[in-house]
Amino acid sequence: MKLSRWFAVLCGMVLLAAVIASPIQAQPQPTLPQSDLVINTAKGPKRFRVELADTDMSRSRGMMFRNSMAPDAGMLFDFKQEQMASFWMRNTLLPLDMLFIKADGTILNIHQRAIPHDESGVNSTGPVRAVLEVNGGTVSRLGIKPGDTVDHAIFGRAPKR
């Protein structure tokens, strides 16, 4: 009897550890609020329709478990204030370009083609207000560069229609 009770306790501990260690549920988060965003490049304005991840929960879930994204779509992670930012690709199925954006809307640095499932850190080179994730290859295809500016309400510059 003592052995079976010990075994039951051990099984319960293993189950509890598995639940605690399990990643975020393996499905994409519901659609977040959407808005227009424009990146002003040397080749002209580039328009996107972005989802806004502006809560701890939505920022931690991000683009995880998504199978596709429209070519003119993205996700804008708003930290509400400037801070150092670090991202990883755990549970992210799509290669992504990450644009690290200062509070004034200037792109500080860019990481291109982040590798799906890679847990290495992708970091800002200084404090940023936001990070924009778009499909991998978008930055080079559209000629987006550090120093380009981003028009979006969080930067106090709404995109012109």
C-alpha positions as CSV (number, residue, x, y, z in Angstrom):
1,M,0.0,0.0,0.0
2,K,2.8,2.5,0.9
3,L,4.5,1.8,-2.5
4,S,1.3,2.5,-4.5
5,R,0.6,5.7,-2.5
6,W,4.2,6.9,-3.2
7,F,3.8,6.0,-6.9
8,A,0.5,8.0,-7.0
9,V,2.3,11.0,-5.4
10,L,5.1,10.7,-7.9
11,C,2.7,10.5,-10.9
12,G,0.9,13.6,-9.6
13,M,4.2,15.5,-9.3
14,V,5.2,14.6,-12.8
15,L,1.8,15.7,-14.2
16,L,2.0,19.0,-12.3
17,A,5.5,19.6,-13.6
18,A,4.4,18.9,-17.1
19,V,1.5,21.4,-16.8
20,I,3.7,24.1,-15.3
21,A,6.5,23.6,-17.9
22,S,4.1,23.4,-20.9
23,P,4.3,26.2,-23.4
24,I,1.5,28.6,-24.2
25,Q,-1.4,26.6,-25.6
26,A,-0.6,25.5,-29.2
27,Q,-3.0,27.8,-31.1
28,P,-2.8,31.4,-32.3
29,Q,-4.2,34.1,-30.1
30,P,-7.4,35.7,-31.3
31,T,-7.1,38.6,-33.7
32,L,-5.9,41.7,-31.9
33,P,-7.1,45.3,-32.7
34,Q,-6.0,46.3,-36.1
35,S,-4.8,49.6,-37.5
36,D,-2.9,51.1,-40.4
37,L,0.9,51.7,-40.4
38,V,3.1,53.3,-43.0
39,I,6.9,52.9,-43.3
40,N,8.5,55.9,-45.1
41,T,11.4,54.5,-47.2
42,A,13.7,56.0,-49.8
43,K,11.4,54.1,-52.3
44,G,8.3,55.8,-51.0
45,P,5.7,54.9,-48.4
46,K,5.0,51.2,-47.6
47,R,1.6,50.5,-46.2
48,F,0.7,47.7,-43.7
49,R,-2.3,46.6,-41.8
50,V,-1.1,45.6,-38.3
51,E,-2.4,43.9,-35.2
52,L,-1.5,45.8,-32.0
53,A,0.0,43.7,-29.2
54,D,0.0,46.1,-26.3
55,T,-0.7,44.0,-23.2
56,D,1.7,41.6,-21.4
57,M,-0.5,38.7,-22.6
58,S,-0.7,39.7,-26.2
59,R,3.1,40.6,-26.4
60,S,4.1,37.2,-24.9
61,R,1.9,35.3,-27.3
62,G,2.9,37.4,-30.4
63,M,3.0,35.5,-33.7
64,M,3.2,32.0,-32.0
65,F,1.4,29.2,-33.8
66,R,0.4,31.2,-36.9
67,N,0.7,29.4,-40.2
68,S,0.5,32.4,-42.5
69,M,0.4,36.2,-42.7
70,A,-0.7,38.4,-45.5
71,P,2.1,40.2,-47.4
72,D,1.0,43.6,-46.2
73,A,0.3,42.5,-42.6
74,G,2.3,42.6,-39.4
75,M,2.2,42.7,-35.6
76,L,3.2,45.9,-33.7
77,F,4.4,45.2,-30.2
78,D,3.9,48.4,-28.1
79,F,5.8,48.6,-24.8
80,K,4.2,52.0,-24.0
81,Q,7.7,53.5,-23.2
82,E,11.2,53.1,-24.5
83,Q,13.1,50.1,-23.2
84,M,15.6,47.5,-24.4
85,A,13.7,44.7,-26.3
86,S,14.6,41.1,-26.8
87,F,12.5,38.6,-28.9
88,W,12.8,34.9,-29.6
89,M,11.0,32.6,-32.1
90,R,9.8,29.8,-29.8
91,N,6.6,28.3,-31.2
92,T,6.7,30.7,-34.1
93,L,6.2,28.9,-37.4
94,L,6.9,31.7,-39.9
95,P,10.3,33.4,-40.6
96,L,10.0,37.0,-39.6
97,D,11.7,40.4,-40.1
98,M,11.8,42.4,-36.8
99,L,12.0,46.2,-36.9
100,F,13.0,47.9,-33.6
101,I,11.4,51.3,-33.5
102,K,12.2,54.3,-31.2
103,A,9.5,56.4,-29.5
104,D,9.7,59.0,-32.3
105,G,8.9,56.4,-34.9
106,T,12.5,56.0,-36.3
107,I,13.6,52.5,-37.0
108,L,16.7,51.9,-34.8
109,N,17.7,48.4,-36.0
110,I,16.4,45.5,-38.0
111,H,16.8,41.8,-37.8
112,Q,15.9,40.0,-41.0
113,R,14.6,36.5,-41.5
114,A,14.4,35.3,-37.9
115,I,14.4,31.5,-37.9
116,P,11.2,29.7,-36.8
117,H,11.5,28.0,-33.4
118,D,14.9,29.5,-32.7
119,E,15.2,30.4,-29.0
120,S,18.3,32.7,-29.5
121,G,17.6,36.3,-28.5
122,V,16.9,38.9,-31.2
123,N,17.7,42.3,-29.5
124,S,17.3,46.0,-30.0
125,T,20.6,47.9,-30.1
126,G,19.1,50.5,-27.8
127,P,15.9,51.5,-26.1
128,V,12.8,51.2,-28.3
129,R,9.1,51.9,-27.9
130,A,7.9,49.2,-30.3
131,V,8.8,46.2,-32.5
132,L,7.1,45.5,-35.8
133,E,7.1,41.9,-37.0
134,V,6.5,41.3,-40.7
135,N,7.0,38.3,-43.0
136,G,10.6,37.3,-43.5
137,G,12.0,38.9,-46.6
138,T,9.7,42.0,-46.5
139,V,12.5,44.4,-45.4
140,S,14.8,43.5,-48.3
141,R,11.9,43.3,-50.8
142,L,10.7,46.8,-49.9
143,G,14.0,48.4,-49.2
144,I,13.3,49.2,-45.5
145,K,16.4,50.5,-43.6
146,P,17.3,51.7,-40.2
147,G,16.6,55.5,-40.1
148,D,13.3,55.1,-42.0
149,T,10.3,56.4,-40.1
150,V,7.1,54.8,-39.1
151,D,3.7,56.5,-39.1
152,H,1.3,55.0,-36.6
153,A,-0.8,56.4,-33.8
154,I,1.5,55.1,-31.0
155,F,4.2,57.3,-32.3
156,G,1.9,60.4,-32.5
157,R,1.9,60.3,-36.3
158,A,-1.2,58.7,-37.8
159,P,-0.6,57.4,-41.4
160,K,-1.9,59.6,-44.2
161,R,-4.5,58.1,-46.4
